[in-house]
Amino acid sequence: MQLHMDNFASAKYDVFSMFNDRWALCTAGTPGEFNTMTIGWGTMGTIWGAPRRGKQVITVFLRESRRTSDILLQSDHFTVCFFPEEYRKDLGILGSKSGRDVPDKISLTKLTPKPLGDAVGFEEADLTFVCKKIYTHKMLLEELPEFVRDTLYKDGDLHYIFMGEIEDVSGSIG
């Protein structure tokens, strides 16, 4: 089912469950060169507009050491894809293997990449957001709460924050 952007604002998503429980793949690059990684952190909302006119966005958080971050820093688009539970093992593989060490890590899974304009999604996804990158920021260690610095960033491998305006949505969850 293809959702039109008019209907997107009225769609109901359990964002907390989607990212925290289900995970997703964030894919950066073009059909010619891309990389994907599993994410469990993300947000959805609106920004930079009057009421009912804000940009509808997804924000993802990618560690600077990940190849997907490198590609997204140079790319204009990315996708965020959610999958049925039967693909959790595949998402586990894509979250544990680096595109630097295993360039064709997708071949270790049952997933099939597919072009979505200038972006890349997956045939097996049940919900896909195509986003145009509109903002990037690298987290600064000194600005993070102490408990976060001391637990998540001992190694100094910080996250980039990538915000993308949702340009297209296909599929549904549940």
SVG drawing of the C-alpha trace seen along z (x, -y; Angstrom):
<svg xmlns="http://www.w3.org/2000/svg" viewBox="-5 -30 43 45">
<polyline fill="none" stroke="black" stroke-width="0.4" points="0.0,0.0 1.4,-3.4 0.6,-6.2 0.3,-9.6 2.0,-12.5 -1.5,-14.0 -2.4,-11.0 1.0,-10.8 0.1,-13.4 -3.0,-11.5 -1.2,-8.1 -0.7,-6.7 2.7,-5.4 3.9,-4.1 7.3,-5.7 8.7,-4.5 7.9,-0.9 9.0,-1.2 12.6,-2.2 13.1,-0.7 11.4,2.7 11.4,3.3 14.6,1.6 15.0,0.4 17.5,0.1 18.9,-3.3 20.3,-3.2 22.5,-6.0 23.8,-6.4 22.5,-5.8 21.6,-2.6 25.2,-2.7 26.9,-2.9 25.1,-2.6 25.4,-1.1 22.9,-0.2 22.9,0.4 20.5,1.3 19.3,-1.5 17.3,-1.5 17.4,-5.2 15.2,-7.6 12.5,-10.2 9.7,-11.4 7.9,-14.8 7.7,-18.2 10.0,-21.2 10.5,-24.6 7.0,-25.7 3.9,-27.3 1.3,-25.0 0.2,-22.3 2.8,-23.5 6.0,-22.1 8.4,-19.8 7.6,-16.2 10.9,-14.6 12.7,-11.6 15.8,-12.0 18.4,-9.2 21.6,-8.8 24.6,-7.1 28.0,-6.6 30.8,-8.5 32.8,-5.2 30.1,-3.6 30.4,-3.6 26.8,-4.6 27.6,-7.9 30.4,-8.6 28.1,-8.0 25.2,-10.0 27.5,-12.9 28.0,-13.0 24.4,-12.1 21.2,-14.0 18.8,-11.2 18.4,-8.2 15.7,-5.7 14.4,-4.3 12.9,-0.8 10.9,1.3 10.5,5.0 8.3,7.9 9.7,9.8 10.8,12.7 13.7,10.4 15.1,9.6 18.1,12.0 19.0,10.1 18.8,6.8 21.0,8.2 23.6,9.2 23.5,5.7 23.9,4.1 26.9,6.2 28.8,6.2 30.6,3.1 30.4,2.1 34.1,1.3 35.0,4.9 32.3,6.7 31.5,4.6 28.7,7.0 27.2,7.6 23.7,7.7 24.6,10.9 24.7,12.5 20.9,11.8 17.6,12.6 17.1,8.9 16.8,7.5 17.8,3.9 15.7,1.9 16.2,-1.6 13.8,-4.3 14.7,-7.3 18.1,-8.4 17.8,-6.3 17.8,-2.6 15.1,-0.6 14.4,3.1 11.7,5.3 11.0,7.1 10.3,3.9 6.7,3.4 7.2,-0.4 9.7,-2.6 10.3,-6.3 12.3,-8.1 13.9,-11.2 15.8,-14.2 18.6,-15.2 18.0,-18.7 20.3,-18.9 23.4,-17.2 25.1,-17.7 27.8,-15.8 27.2,-15.3 29.7,-17.1 31.0,-15.1 31.1,-18.1 27.5,-18.8 26.2,-15.3 24.9,-14.5 27.6,-12.9 25.8,-9.6 25.7,-9.3 29.4,-10.3 30.4,-7.7 28.3,-4.9 27.8,-5.2 30.8,-7.3 33.8,-6.0 35.5,-5.3 34.8,-8.7 32.8,-7.3 30.0,-9.9 26.9,-10.0 25.9,-12.2 22.4,-13.4 20.8,-13.3 17.4,-14.9 15.5,-14.1 12.3,-15.6 10.0,-12.8 9.5,-12.8 7.7,-9.5 6.2,-6.7 5.2,-3.3 3.7,-0.4 2.2,-0.2 2.8,1.5 0.2,3.6"/>
</svg>
